[in-house]
Amino acid sequence: MKLAISGKGGVGKSTLAAALGLLMARDGRKVLAIDADPNASLAGSLGMPVEKQKTIIPISQQISLIEERTGARVKQYGQMFKINPEVSDIADKYATEHNGVSLLVLGAVKQGGGGCACPESIFIRALVTDLVLHKNDTLIMDMEAGVEHLGRATTSGVDLMLIVVEPGQRSIDCAKKVVAMAGEIGLKRIAFVANKITSVADEEFVRNALGDDKVIGMIPYAEDLRLADRNGKSVLDGLDSGILKRFEDILGALEKGGGK
């Protein structure tokens, strides 16, 4: 299974990505989680200690590696470089394991202009393409709102784009924009999960806005999740059994082809 998880900032993408990754690892699967959000927080959601997080250098900041593989100097423009650098060994060499999940942090790419094809962005795009199309692991990609790291070449390898929303109009509007962007690159296998639900009215709002058949899960607002974040624990540590079952049900729906 290969999932791309997107949505407006702050809706709980990393919470869902971590929960699904940890549940899959608990079941004995080999899980690779990719933090493709510039505001990386997936390590914390997995329960990785702060000191261990500090040892992670995002791939986009591995300057020597990028220069070696692309044959170009980073932050220099108008130069020739490889557009298909060797990336097949990156996950094995640079991922950090915690709680049974291997985590690869991509980091932000500072470009010199819109659509600038710099060595860093070419390298990251090549890496994501390789992971999606050729890596046999279960793959979960925690993305910012959009399809920045995906392209037409990779959509065939993505089983589903899972968009996380909360019961608010701005979150819904953002989700619809992501759906439109995904459609532009041919990614039409999309489902939604609603987070921070506090009432039946919240549920009805989300289902009416997005379509009942496309919403595969509702996660209530949970104090347990807030405390886990504050205390540096994984999202599943000490989680109420009812909330845990919601995550398990979402995983079950995904395994049955939910949203397709």
C-alpha positions in Angstrom: 0.0 0.0 0.0 1.3 3.5 -0.9 -0.5 6.5 0.5 -0.1 10.2 0.0 -1.7 12.2 2.9 -2.5 15.9 2.3 -4.6 18.7 3.7 -4.6 22.2 5.2 -1.9 22.9 7.8 -2.9 21.9 11.3 -5.7 19.5 10.5 -3.8 16.5 11.7 -2.0 15.0 8.7 1.0 13.9 10.7 -1.2 12.4 13.4 -3.0 10.2 10.8 0.2 9.3 9.0 1.9 8.3 12.2 -1.1 6.3 13.5 -1.5 4.4 10.2 2.3 3.7 10.0 2.5 2.5 13.6 -0.6 0.2 13.2 0.9 -1.3 10.0 4.3 -1.8 11.7 2.4 -3.4 14.6 1.0 -5.9 12.1 4.5 -6.8 11.0 4.7 -4.8 7.8 7.9 -3.0 6.7 6.8 0.7 6.7 8.6 3.7 5.2 7.1 7.0 6.2 8.2 10.1 4.2 7.8 13.5 5.8 7.4 15.8 2.7 6.0 18.7 4.6 8.5 21.6 5.1 7.1 22.0 8.6 8.2 18.5 9.5 6.5 17.0 12.5 6.1 13.3 11.7 9.0 12.2 13.8 7.4 13.6 16.9 4.0 12.0 16.1 5.9 8.7 15.9 7.1 9.3 19.4 10.8 9.8 18.5 12.7 11.4 21.3 13.8 15.0 20.7 17.5 14.1 20.9 17.1 11.5 18.2 15.1 13.9 16.0 18.0 16.3 16.2 20.3 13.7 14.5 18.1 13.7 11.4 19.4 15.9 8.5 16.6 16.4 5.9 17.6 15.1 2.4 17.3 18.6 0.9 20.0 19.7 3.3 22.4 16.9 2.4 24.4 19.2 0.1 27.4 16.9 -0.5 25.1 14.0 -1.4 23.0 16.1 -3.8 26.0 17.6 -5.5 27.6 14.1 -5.8 24.5 12.5 -7.3 23.5 15.4 -9.6 26.9 16.6 -10.7 26.0 20.2 -9.9 26.7 22.7 -7.3 23.8 23.6 -5.1 22.6 27.2 -5.2 24.3 27.9 -8.5 22.1 28.4 -11.5 22.5 28.1 -15.2 24.5 24.9 -14.9 24.1 21.4 -16.3 23.2 18.5 -14.0 21.8 15.0 -14.1 18.0 14.9 -14.3 17.9 11.2 -13.3 20.4 10.9 -10.4 20.9 7.6 -8.6 18.5 7.5 -5.6 17.7 3.8 -5.1 19.9 3.5 -2.0 18.7 6.7 -0.2 15.9 5.2 1.9 18.1 2.4 3.2 21.0 4.7 4.0 19.3 7.8 5.4 16.0 6.7 7.0 15.7 6.7 10.8 13.8 3.8 12.4 11.6 4.3 15.4 8.7 2.1 16.8 9.0 -0.1 13.8 8.6 2.7 11.2 11.5 3.9 9.0 11.3 7.7 8.6 12.8 9.7 5.8 12.6 13.5 6.1 12.8 15.4 2.8 12.9 19.0 4.1 12.1 22.2 2.2 13.7 23.2 -1.1 14.4 26.9 -1.4 14.1 27.7 -5.1 15.1 30.9 -6.9 11.8 31.3 -8.6 8.5 29.6 -9.4 9.2 26.3 -11.0 12.9 26.6 -10.7 14.6 23.3 -11.7 17.5 23.4 -9.2 19.6 20.3 -8.2 17.8 19.9 -4.9 14.3 19.9 -6.4 15.4 17.5 -9.2 17.0 15.2 -6.6 13.9 15.2 -4.3 11.5 14.6 -7.2 13.7 11.7 -8.5 13.8 10.2 -5.0 10.0 10.4 -4.5 9.4 8.8 -8.0 11.8 6.0 -7.2 10.2 5.3 -3.8 6.6 5.4 -5.2 7.3 3.3 -8.3 10.0 0.9 -7.2 10.2 0.5 -3.4 8.3 -2.5 -2.2 7.7 -1.3 1.4 4.4 0.0 2.6 4.8 3.8 2.0 3.1 6.7 3.7 3.9 10.2 2.5 3.0 13.1 4.8 2.6 16.1 2.4 1.7 19.8 2.7 -1.6 20.9 1.0 -1.0 20.0 -2.6 0.8 17.6 -4.9 4.2 19.3 -5.0 6.2 16.1 -4.8 4.1 14.0 -7.1 3.8 14.1 -10.9 2.1 12.2 -13.7 4.9 9.6 -13.7 4.3 8.7 -10.1 0.5 8.6 -10.0 0.2 5.0 -11.1 2.2 4.0 -8.0 0.0 5.8 -5.5 -2.8 3.6 -4.3 -4.7 6.5 -2.7 -4.5 10.2 -1.8 -5.9 10.6 1.6 -7.0 14.2 2.4 -7.4 15.2 6.1 -10.0 17.8 6.9 -11.5 19.4 10.0 -15.1 20.6 10.2 -14.5 24.1 8.9 -15.1 25.8 5.6 -11.5 26.8 5.0 -10.3 23.2 5.5 -13.0 22.0 3.1 -12.1 24.6 0.5 -8.4 23.6 0.8 -9.3 19.9 0.4 -11.3 20.7 -2.8 -8.3 22.6 -4.2 -6.0 19.6 -3.5 -8.6 17.4 -5.3 -8.4 19.7 -8.3 -4.6 19.7 -8.3 -4.5 15.9 -8.0 -6.9 15.6 -10.9 -4.5 17.8 -13.1 -1.8 15.1 -12.8 -4.2 12.2 -13.2 -4.5 11.2 -9.5 -8.2 10.5 -9.1 -8.1 7.8 -6.3 -9.0 10.1 -3.4 -10.6 9.7 0.0 -11.1 11.9 3.1 -10.7 11.6 6.8 -12.3 14.2 9.1 -10.4 15.0 12.3 -11.3 17.0 15.4 -15.0 16.1 15.2 -17.0 17.2 18.2 -20.6 16.6 17.2 -23.1 15.0 14.8 -23.4 18.4 13.2 -19.6 18.3 12.4 -20.0 14.9 10.8 -22.9 16.0 8.7 -21.1 19.1 7.6 -18.1 17.2 6.3 -20.2 14.4 4.7 -22.4 17.0 2.9 -19.4 19.0 1.7 -17.3 16.1 0.4 -19.7 13.2 -0.3 -20.6 10.5 2.2 -19.0 7.7 0.1 -15.6 9.4 0.0 -15.3 10.0 3.7 -13.8 6.8 5.1 -13.3 7.9 8.7 -14.2 10.4 11.5 -11.8 11.0 14.3 -13.2 12.8 17.4 -11.3 15.6 19.1 -9.2 13.8 21.6 -7.4 15.2 24.6 -5.2 12.1 24.5 -3.7 13.2 21.2 -3.0 16.7 22.4 -1.3 15.3 25.5 0.8 12.8 23.5 2.1 15.7 21.4 2.9 17.8 24.5 4.6 14.9 26.3 6.6 13.7 23.3 4.8 10.4 23.0 3.6 8.6 19.9 0.0 9.3 18.8 -1.0 5.8 19.9 0.6 5.9 23.4 -2.1 5.7 26.0 -4.8 6.4 23.4 -8.4 5.8 24.4 -9.6 2.5 23.0 -12.5 4.1 21.2 -10.2 6.6 19.4 -7.7 3.8 18.6 -10.5 1.8 17.0 -11.3 4.8 14.7 -7.8 4.7 13.4 -8.0 0.9 13.0 -11.2 1.2 11.1 -9.7 3.7 8.7 -6.8 1.3 8.0 -9.4 -1.4 7.5 -11.3 0.8 5.0 -8.0 1.5 3.1 -7.2 -2.1 2.9 -10.6 -2.7 1.4 -10.1 0.0 -1.3 -11.9 2.8 0.5 -12.4 5.9 -1.7 -11.7 4.2 -5.0 
